[in-house]
Amino acid sequence: MMVSGLSAHWRTRATELERFAPAAAQAFRDAADQLEASLQSAEESVTLREAALLGGYSVDALQRMVAAGRIENAGRRGKPRIRKAHVPTKPGYVAPLQNSKHGAKFHATAVVASVIAREKTP
């Protein structure tokens, strides 16, 4: 069975179980929802600039990878995009955390370091 067909299979199973085990049926529906959201997220594409922030490679390097065919172009010619699932991550790179409400960027290691520093302070 293909992964893309699992959510439909789980929903069918949930319908079969509904009369006898409502909690189990709900668990199957929840799993199907999570799988569909995950598959949809993997198909979402980002600009080269967004991909650079996610993976640590420069926009120029990503452009060369797309042009060479190492990364599939999910956009159109002259305006490339990369699927989130295909964004390459530079070794050792840690993507900054994004606070979407205020647009502020937080670096994960900086946040952890500040928490540890606060715990050490008497």
DRENTORKOL-3810 file (N, C-alpha, C; in nm, 4 decimals):
REM DRENTORKOL-3810
@n.u->0.0850; n.v->-0.1182; n.w->0.0000; ca.u->0.0000; ca.v->0.0000; ca.w->0.0000; c.u->0.0890; c.v->0.1238; c.w->0.0000
@n.u->0.0515; n.v->0.2219; n.w->-0.0790; ca.u->0.1249; ca.v->0.3481; ca.w->-0.0866; c.u->0.0940; c.v->0.4323; c.w->0.0375
@n.u->0.1896; n.v->0.5143; n.w->0.0781; ca.u->0.1706; ca.v->0.6001; ca.w->0.1944; c.u->0.0519; c.v->0.6934; c.w->0.1731
@n.u->0.0363; n.v->0.7444; n.w->0.0515; ca.u->-0.0726; ca.v->0.8376; ca.w->0.0237; c.u->-0.2105; c.v->0.7722; c.w->0.0405
@n.u->-0.2178; n.v->0.6407; n.w->0.0326; ca.u->-0.3448; ca.v->0.5709; ca.w->0.0480; c.u->-0.3765; c.v->0.5312; c.w->0.1909
@n.u->-0.2803; n.v->0.5492; n.w->0.2809; ca.u->-0.3015; ca.v->0.5089; ca.w->0.4199; c.u->-0.4129; c.v->0.5874; c.w->0.4884
@n.u->-0.4209; n.v->0.7171; n.w->0.4632; ca.u->-0.5220; ca.v->0.7955; ca.w->0.5342; c.u->-0.6626; c.v->0.7491; c.w->0.4968
@n.u->-0.6860; n.v->0.7183; n.w->0.3700; ca.u->-0.8182; ca.v->0.6679; ca.w->0.3286; c.u->-0.8450; c.v->0.5322; c.w->0.3932
@n.u->-0.7432; n.v->0.4476; n.w->0.3989; ca.u->-0.7573; ca.v->0.3158; ca.w->0.4616; c.u->-0.7917; c.v->0.3322; c.w->0.6101
@n.u->-0.7216; n.v->0.4235; n.w->0.6785; ca.u->-0.7473; ca.v->0.4454; ca.w->0.8206; c.u->-0.8857; c.v->0.5034; c.w->0.8438
@n.u->-0.9333; n.v->0.5880; n.w->0.7543; ca.u->-1.0682; ca.v->0.6437; ca.w->0.7703; c.u->-1.1749; c.v->0.5344; c.w->0.7516
@n.u->-1.1508; n.v->0.4443; n.w->0.6576; ca.u->-1.2424; ca.v->0.3310; ca.w->0.6381; c.u->-1.2436; c.v->0.2442; c.w->0.7628
@n.u->-1.1266; n.v->0.2187; n.w->0.8170; ca.u->-1.1153; ca.v->0.1376; ca.w->0.9383; c.u->-1.1888; c.v->0.2054; c.w->1.0547
@n.u->-1.1777; n.v->0.3392; n.w->1.0628; ca.u->-1.2465; ca.v->0.4144; ca.w->1.1689; c.u->-1.3972; c.v->0.3982; c.w->1.1577
@n.u->-1.4487; n.v->0.4006; n.w->1.0360; ca.u->-1.5925; ca.v->0.3826; ca.w->1.0141; c.u->-1.6356; c.v->0.2436; c.w->1.0606
@n.u->-1.5533; n.v->0.1426; n.w->1.0320; ca.u->-1.5852; ca.v->0.0056; ca.w->1.0731; c.u->-1.5843; c.v->-0.0090; c.w->1.2252
@n.u->-1.4966; n.v->0.0617; n.w->1.2918; ca.u->-1.4810; ca.v->0.0478; ca.w->1.4372; c.u->-1.5762; c.v->0.1367; c.w->1.5174
@n.u->-1.6362; n.v->0.2347; n.w->1.4553; ca.u->-1.7148; ca.v->0.3360; ca.w->1.5266; c.u->-1.8184; c.v->0.2760; c.w->1.6212
@n.u->-1.8917; n.v->0.1738; n.w->1.5763; ca.u->-1.9968; ca.v->0.1132; ca.w->1.6606; c.u->-1.9407; c.v->0.0419; c.w->1.7820
@n.u->-1.8260; n.v->-0.0225; n.w->1.7656; ca.u->-1.7741; ca.v->-0.1100; ca.w->1.8710; c.u->-1.6699; c.v->-0.0431; c.w->1.9607
@n.u->-1.5901; n.v->0.0457; n.w->1.9018; ca.u->-1.4816; ca.v->0.1091; ca.w->1.9778; c.u->-1.4652; c.v->0.2546; c.w->1.9315
@n.u->-1.5503; n.v->0.3432; n.w->1.9812; ca.u->-1.5449; ca.v->0.4827; ca.w->1.9370; c.u->-1.4088; c.v->0.5493; c.w->1.9594
@n.u->-1.3437; n.v->0.5162; n.w->2.0703; ca.u->-1.2126; ca.v->0.5769; ca.w->2.0985; c.u->-1.1088; c.v->0.5316; c.w->1.9958
@n.u->-1.1121; n.v->0.4048; n.w->1.9605; ca.u->-1.0189; ca.v->0.3536; ca.w->1.8596; c.u->-1.0486; c.v->0.4156; c.w->1.7236
@n.u->-1.1759; n.v->0.4314; n.w->1.6918; ca.u->-1.2143; ca.v->0.4938; ca.w->1.5651; c.u->-1.1621; c.v->0.6368; c.w->1.5588
@n.u->-1.1735; n.v->0.7092; n.w->1.6698; ca.u->-1.1236; ca.v->0.8465; ca.w->1.6739; c.u->-0.9712; c.v->0.8491; c.w->1.6592
@n.u->-0.9045; n.v->0.7521; n.w->1.7169; ca.u->-0.7583; ca.v->0.7441; ca.w->1.7037; c.u->-0.7186; c.v->0.7240; c.w->1.5575
@n.u->-0.7923; n.v->0.6405; n.w->1.4854; ca.u->-0.7648; ca.v->0.6206; ca.w->1.3427; c.u->-0.7882; c.v->0.7503; c.w->1.2643
@n.u->-0.8964; n.v->0.8217; n.w->1.2964; ca.u->-0.9238; ca.v->0.9489; ca.w->1.2272; c.u->-0.8151; c.v->1.0525; c.w->1.2563
@n.u->-0.7717; n.v->1.0588; n.w->1.3824; ca.u->-0.6652; ca.v->1.1526; ca.w->1.4197; c.u->-0.5352; c.v->1.1196; c.w->1.3462
@n.u->-0.5030; n.v->0.9910; n.w->1.3377; ca.u->-0.3817; ca.v->0.9493; ca.w->1.2670; c.u->-0.3911; c.v->0.9853; c.w->1.1186
@n.u->-0.5086; n.v->0.9668; n.w->1.0598; ca.u->-0.5284; ca.v->1.0012; ca.w->0.9183; c.u->-0.5116; c.v->1.1519; c.w->0.8971
@n.u->-0.5653; n.v->1.2322; n.w->0.9889; ca.u->-0.5507; ca.v->1.3785; ca.w->0.9796; c.u->-0.4038; c.v->1.4189; c.w->0.9878
@n.u->-0.3307; n.v->1.3586; n.w->1.0818; ca.u->-0.1887; ca.v->1.3910; ca.w->1.0991; c.u->-0.1076; c.v->1.3517; c.w->0.9765
@n.u->-0.1366; n.v->1.2360; n.w->0.9203; ca.u->-0.0653; ca.v->1.1909; ca.w->0.8013; c.u->-0.0920; c.v->1.2847; c.w->0.6837
@n.u->-0.2172; n.v->1.3224; n.w->0.6635; ca.u->-0.2509; ca.v->1.4137; ca.w->0.5539; c.u->-0.1826; c.v->1.5489; c.w->0.5710
@n.u->-0.1779; n.v->1.6006; n.w->0.6931; ca.u->-0.1111; ca.v->1.7287; ca.w->0.7186; c.u->0.0382; c.v->1.7176; c.w->0.6908
@n.u->0.0970; n.v->1.6071; n.w->0.7297; ca.u->0.2399; ca.v->1.5865; ca.w->0.7063; c.u->0.2711; c.v->1.5763; c.w->0.5574
@n.u->0.1884; n.v->1.5016; n.w->0.4846; ca.u->0.2095; ca.v->1.4881; ca.w->0.3399; c.u->0.1908; c.v->1.6220; c.w->0.2696
@n.u->0.0929; n.v->1.6998; n.w->0.3126; ca.u->0.0682; ca.v->1.8300; ca.w->0.2517; c.u->0.1844; c.v->1.9247; c.w->0.2802
@n.u->0.2362; n.v->1.9222; n.w->0.4023; ca.u->0.3482; ca.v->2.0085; ca.w->0.4394; c.u->0.4720; c.v->1.9765; c.w->0.3571
@n.u->0.4950; n.v->1.8486; n.w->0.3306; ca.u->0.6113; ca.v->1.8081; ca.w->0.2523; c.u->0.6011; c.v->1.8566; c.w->0.1081
@n.u->0.4799; n.v->1.8761; n.w->0.0597; ca.u->0.4601; ca.v->1.9217; ca.w->-0.0780; c.u->0.4671; c.v->2.0736; c.w->-0.0909
@n.u->0.4578; n.v->2.1466; n.w->0.0209; ca.u->0.4644; ca.v->2.2915; ca.w->0.0153; c.u->0.6019; c.v->2.3343; c.w->-0.0347
@n.u->0.6047; n.v->2.4402; n.w->-0.1130; ca.u->0.7322; ca.v->2.4882; ca.w->-0.1644; c.u->0.7661; c.v->2.6238; c.w->-0.1060
@n.u->0.8951; n.v->2.6563; n.w->-0.1082; ca.u->0.9440; ca.v->2.7829; ca.w->-0.0558; c.u->1.0324; c.v->2.8494; c.w->-0.1606
@n.u->1.0516; n.v->2.9789; n.w->-0.1477; ca.u->1.1418; ca.v->3.0502; ca.w->-0.2373; c.u->1.2853; c.v->3.0116; c.w->-0.2029
@n.u->1.3775; n.v->3.0478; n.w->-0.2896; ca.u->1.5184; ca.v->3.0186; ca.w->-0.2615; c.u->1.5650; c.v->3.0928; c.w->-0.1371
@n.u->1.5148; n.v->3.2132; n.w->-0.1160; ca.u->1.5531; ca.v->3.2892; ca.w->0.0029; c.u->1.5042; c.v->3.2193; c.w->0.1299
@n.u->1.3796; n.v->3.1717; n.w->0.1278; ca.u->1.3264; ca.v->3.0982; ca.w->0.2430; c.u->1.4028; c.v->2.9682; c.w->0.2639
@n.u->1.4370; n.v->2.9006; n.w->0.1550; ca.u->1.5132; ca.v->2.7763; ca.w->0.1641; c.u->1.6510; c.v->2.8022; c.w->0.2227
@n.u->1.7098; n.v->2.9179; n.w->0.1893; ca.u->1.8412; ca.v->2.9531; ca.w->0.2441; c.u->1.8333; c.v->2.9673; c.w->0.3960
@n.u->1.7258; n.v->3.0269; n.w->0.4464; ca.u->1.7084; ca.v->3.0399; ca.w->0.5911; c.u->1.6843; c.v->2.9048; c.w->0.6579
@n.u->1.6111; n.v->2.8170; n.w->0.5889; ca.u->1.5806; ca.v->2.6853; ca.w->0.6455; c.u->1.7017; c.v->2.5929; c.w->0.6479
@n.u->1.7845; n.v->2.5988; n.w->0.5417; ca.u->1.8918; ca.v->2.5014; ca.w->0.5298; c.u->2.0328; c.v->2.5519; c.w->0.5450
@n.u->2.0532; n.v->2.6830; n.w->0.5430; ca.u->2.1871; ca.v->2.7358; ca.w->0.5654; c.u->2.2709; c.v->2.7575; c.w->0.4407
@n.u->2.2266; n.v->2.7089; n.w->0.3254; ca.u->2.2990; ca.v->2.7342; ca.w->0.2018; c.u->2.2600; c.v->2.8719; c.w->0.1495
@n.u->2.3509; n.v->2.9369; n.w->0.0749; ca.u->2.3197; ca.v->3.0679; ca.w->0.0185; c.u->2.2195; c.v->3.0524; c.w->-0.0955
@n.u->2.1549; n.v->3.1624; n.w->-0.1284; ca.u->2.0596; ca.v->3.1633; ca.w->-0.2398; c.u->2.1323; c.v->3.1237; c.w->-0.3684
@n.u->2.2541; n.v->3.1754; n.w->-0.3874; ca.u->2.3320; ca.v->3.1417; ca.w->-0.5077; c.u->2.3617; c.v->2.9926; c.w->-0.5161
@n.u->2.4007; n.v->2.9329; n.w->-0.4039; ca.u->2.4306; ca.v->2.7897; ca.w->-0.4023; c.u->2.3047; c.v->2.7088; c.w->-0.4343
@n.u->2.1926; n.v->2.7492; n.w->-0.3783; ca.u->2.0672; ca.v->2.6794; ca.w->-0.4066; c.u->2.0283; c.v->2.6941; c.w->-0.5535
@n.u->2.0508; n.v->2.8137; n.w->-0.6076; ca.u->2.0205; ca.v->2.8368; ca.w->-0.7493; c.u->2.1035; c.v->2.7431; c.w->-0.8368
@n.u->2.2302; n.v->2.7280; n.w->-0.8034; ca.u->2.3167; ca.v->2.6374; ca.w->-0.8801; c.u->2.2699; c.v->2.4924; c.w->-0.8677
@n.u->2.2251; n.v->2.4523; n.w->-0.7490; ca.u->2.1763; ca.v->2.3152; ca.w->-0.7288; c.u->2.0512; c.v->2.2899; c.w->-0.8133
@n.u->1.9624; n.v->2.3884; n.w->-0.8185; ca.u->1.8410; ca.v->2.3749; ca.w->-0.8996; c.u->1.8779; c.v->2.3692; c.w->-1.0473
@n.u->1.9672; n.v->2.4591; n.w->-1.0893; ca.u->2.0075; ca.v->2.4646; ca.w->-1.2302; c.u->2.0768; c.v->2.3352; c.w->-1.2737
@n.u->2.1521; n.v->2.2740; n.w->-1.1824; ca.u->2.2225; ca.v->2.1502; ca.w->-1.2143; c.u->2.1312; c.v->2.0277; c.w->-1.2060
@n.u->2.0100; n.v->2.0475; n.w->-1.1553; ca.u->1.9168; ca.v->1.9354; ca.w->-1.1433; c.u->1.9355; c.v->1.8539; c.w->-1.0169
@n.u->2.0193; n.v->1.9002; n.w->-0.9241; ca.u->2.0394; ca.v->1.8283; ca.w->-0.7975; c.u->1.9175; c.v->1.8426; c.w->-0.7066
@n.u->1.8442; n.v->1.9537; n.w->-0.7234; ca.u->1.7190; ca.v->1.9771; ca.w->-0.6510; c.u->1.6131; c.v->2.0061; c.w->-0.7561
@n.u->1.4976; n.v->1.9426; n.w->-0.7420; ca.u->1.3884; ca.v->1.9640; ca.w->-0.8372; c.u->1.3308; c.v->2.1051; c.w->-0.8212
@n.u->1.3060; n.v->2.1718; n.w->-0.9321; ca.u->1.2441; ca.v->2.3033; ca.w->-0.9317; c.u->1.0931; c.v->2.2851; c.w->-0.9163
@n.u->1.0398; n.v->2.3286; n.w->-0.8022; ca.u->0.8964; ca.v->2.3177; ca.w->-0.7770; c.u->0.8228; c.v->2.4421; c.w->-0.8230
@n.u->0.8974; n.v->2.5382; n.w->-0.8775; ca.u->0.8371; ca.v->2.6614; ca.w->-0.9272; c.u->0.8320; c.v->2.6597; c.w->-1.0785
@n.u->0.8687; n.v->2.7711; n.w->-1.1371; ca.u->0.8717; ca.v->2.7782; ca.w->-1.2829; c.u->1.0071; c.v->2.8332; c.w->-1.3254
@n.u->1.0338; n.v->2.8274; n.w->-1.4538; ca.u->1.1615; ca.v->2.8749; ca.w->-1.5048; c.u->1.1743; c.v->3.0248; c.w->-1.4771
@n.u->1.2888; n.v->3.0641; n.w->-1.4245; ca.u->1.3121; ca.v->3.2035; ca.w->-1.3913; c.u->1.2639; c.v->3.2429; c.w->-1.2525
@n.u->1.1815; n.v->3.1584; n.w->-1.1918; ca.u->1.1311; ca.v->3.1847; ca.w->-1.0563; c.u->1.1249; c.v->3.0513; c.w->-0.9811
@n.u->1.2432; n.v->2.9957; n.w->-0.9510; ca.u->1.2462; ca.v->2.8628; ca.w->-0.8890; c.u->1.1952; c.v->2.8615; c.w->-0.7456
@n.u->1.1417; n.v->2.7486; n.w->-0.7091; ca.u->1.0988; ca.v->2.7214; ca.w->-0.5725; c.u->1.1449; c.v->2.5805; c.w->-0.5390
@n.u->1.1561; n.v->2.5514; n.w->-0.4101; ca.u->1.2009; ca.v->2.4197; ca.w->-0.3641; c.u->1.0969; c.v->2.3661; c.w->-0.2671
@n.u->1.0613; n.v->2.2384; n.w->-0.2806; ca.u->0.9706; ca.v->2.1761; ca.w->-0.1838; c.u->1.0412; c.v->2.1724; c.w->-0.0481
@n.u->0.9660; n.v->2.2013; n.w->0.0564; ca.u->1.0241; ca.v->2.2019; ca.w->0.1911; c.u->1.0953; c.v->2.0711; c.w->0.2226
@n.u->1.0379; n.v->1.9617; n.w->0.1789; ca.u->1.0965; ca.v->1.8312; ca.w->0.2068; c.u->1.2307; c.v->1.8116; c.w->0.1363
@n.u->1.2589; n.v->1.8921; n.w->0.0325; ca.u->1.3816; ca.v->1.8765; ca.w->-0.0455; c.u->1.4869; c.v->1.9830; c.w->-0.0153
@n.u->1.4592; n.v->2.0722; n.w->0.0792; ca.u->1.5569; ca.v->2.1768; ca.w->0.1123; c.u->1.6790; c.v->2.1109; c.w->0.1761
@n.u->1.7978; n.v->2.1284; n.w->0.1151; ca.u->1.9179; ca.v->2.0683; ca.w->0.1735; c.u->1.9619; c.v->2.1459; c.w->0.2966
@n.u->2.0121; n.v->2.0757; n.w->0.3955; ca.u->2.0606; ca.v->2.1391; ca.w->0.5176; c.u->2.2118; c.v->2.1292; c.w->0.5222
@n.u->2.2747; n.v->2.2423; n.w->0.5384; ca.u->2.4202; ca.v->2.2488; ca.w->0.5469; c.u->2.4634; c.v->2.1792; c.w->0.6765
@n.u->2.5683; n.v->2.0957; n.w->0.6705; ca.u->2.6132; ca.v->2.0265; ca.w->0.7915; c.u->2.6447; c.v->2.1247; c.w->0.9051
@n.u->2.5897; n.v->2.0972; n.w->1.0223; ca.u->2.6133; ca.v->2.1800; ca.w->1.1387; c.u->2.5238; c.v->2.3019; c.w->1.1485
@n.u->2.4408; n.v->2.3261; n.w->1.0479; ca.u->2.3545; ca.v->2.4448; ca.w->1.0488; c.u->2.2322; c.v->2.4197; c.w->1.1342
@n.u->2.1982; n.v->2.5169; n.w->1.2170; ca.u->2.0767; ca.v->2.5112; ca.w->1.2980; c.u->1.9889; c.v->2.6270; c.w->1.2537
@n.u->1.8724; n.v->2.5960; n.w->1.2015; ca.u->1.7813; ca.v->2.6991; ca.w->1.1514; c.u->1.7307; c.v->2.7849; c.w->1.2658
@n.u->1.7185; n.v->2.9160; n.w->1.2436; ca.u->1.6640; ca.v->3.0021; ca.w->1.3485; c.u->1.5156; c.v->2.9743; c.w->1.3673
@n.u->1.4692; n.v->2.9895; n.w->1.4898; ca.u->1.3264; ca.v->2.9753; ca.w->1.5180; c.u->1.2581; c.v->3.1042; c.w->1.4763
@n.u->1.1384; n.v->3.0951; n.w->1.4230; ca.u->1.0654; ca.v->3.2128; ca.w->1.3762; c.u->0.9441; c.v->3.2345; c.w->1.4646
@n.u->0.9323; n.v->3.3513; n.w->1.5220; ca.u->0.8136; ca.v->3.3895; ca.w->1.5971; c.u->0.7232; c.v->3.4618; c.w->1.4986
@n.u->0.6285; n.v->3.3908; n.w->1.4385; ca.u->0.5480; ca.v->3.4464; ca.w->1.3305; c.u->0.4581; c.v->3.5615; c.w->1.3762
@n.u->0.4227; n.v->3.5679; n.w->1.5021; ca.u->0.3344; ca.v->3.6735; ca.w->1.5496; c.u->0.4002; c.v->3.8112; c.w->1.5374
@n.u->0.5294; n.v->3.8180; n.w->1.5702; ca.u->0.5984; ca.v->3.9462; ca.w->1.5685; c.u->0.7064; c.v->3.9539; c.w->1.4620
@n.u->0.7298; n.v->3.8444; n.w->1.3912; ca.u->0.8311; ca.v->3.8436; ca.w->1.2868; c.u->0.9732; c.v->3.8371; c.w->1.3404
@n.u->0.9885; n.v->3.8190; n.w->1.4711; ca.u->1.1222; ca.v->3.8140; ca.w->1.5298; c.u->1.1853; c.v->3.6778; c.w->1.5046
@n.u->1.3162; n.v->3.6787; n.w->1.4889; ca.u->1.3883; ca.v->3.5539; ca.w->1.4669; c.u->1.4659; c.v->3.5181; c.w->1.5930
@n.u->1.4565; n.v->3.3931; n.w->1.6321; ca.u->1.5284; ca.v->3.3442; ca.w->1.7474; c.u->1.6161; c.v->3.2292; c.w->1.7035
@n.u->1.7379; n.v->3.2266; n.w->1.7499; ca.u->1.8260; ca.v->3.1152; ca.w->1.7190; c.u->1.8114; c.v->3.0150; c.w->1.8332
@n.u->1.7825; n.v->2.8913; n.w->1.8010; ca.u->1.7521; ca.v->2.7899; ca.w->1.9015; c.u->1.8639; c.v->2.7781; c.w->2.0044
@n.u->1.9897; n.v->2.7765; n.w->1.9600; ca.u->2.1000; ca.v->2.7598; ca.w->2.0553; c.u->2.1110; c.v->2.8810; c.w->2.1476
@n.u->2.0777; n.v->2.9999; n.w->2.0975; ca.u->2.0818; ca.v->3.1196; ca.w->2.1816; c.u->1.9745; c.v->3.1126; c.w->2.2900
@n.u->1.8580; n.v->3.0620; n.w->2.2554; ca.u->1.7499; ca.v->3.0485; ca.w->2.3533; c.u->1.7901; c.v->2.9494; c.w->2.4618
@n.u->1.8441; n.v->2.8352; n.w->2.4220; ca.u->1.8870; ca.v->2.7333; ca.w->2.5183; c.u->1.9977; c.v->2.7883; c.w->2.6070
@n.u->2.0940; n.v->2.8587; n.w->2.5478; ca.u->2.2049; ca.v->2.9160; ca.w->2.6253; c.u->2.1540; c.v->3.0159; c.w->2.7283
@n.u->2.0555; n.v->3.0979; n.w->2.6912; ca.u->2.0037; ca.v->3.1968; ca.w->2.7860; c.u->1.9300; c.v->3.1290; c.w->2.9008
@n.u->1.8598; n.v->3.0211; n.w->2.8736; ca.u->1.7901; ca.v->2.9475; ca.w->2.9799; c.u->1.8909; c.v->2.8850; c.w->3.0751
@n.u->1.9956; n.v->2.8267; n.w->3.0217; ca.u->2.0990; ca.v->2.7644; ca.w->3.1053; c.u->2.1696; c.v->2.8713; c.w->3.1888
@n.u->2.1975; n.v->2.9854; n.w->3.1262; ca.u->2.2642; ca.v->3.0942; ca.w->3.1999; c.u->2.1766; c.v->3.1444; c.w->3.3146
@n.u->2.0460; n.v->3.1522; n.w->3.2905; ca.u->1.9537; ca.v->3.1963; ca.w->3.3962; c.u->1.9510; c.v->3.0985; c.w->3.5117
@n.u->1.9592; n.v->2.9691; n.w->3.4810; ca.u->1.9566; ca.v->2.8675; ca.w->3.5868; c.u->2.0825; c.v->2.8717; c.w->3.6716
@n.u->2.1958; n.v->2.9127; n.w->3.6132; ca.u->2.3236; ca.v->2.9178; ca.w->3.6856; c.u->2.3334; c.v->3.0417; c.w->3.7741
@n.u->2.2578; n.v->3.1472; n.w->3.7399; ca.u->2.2634; ca.v->3.2715; ca.w->3.8152; c.u->2.1891; c.v->3.2538; c.w->3.9483
@n.u->2.2545; n.v->3.2919; n.w->4.0619; ca.u->2.1873; ca.v->3.2725; ca.w->4.1928; c.u->2.0784; c.v->3.3719; c.w->4.2174
END
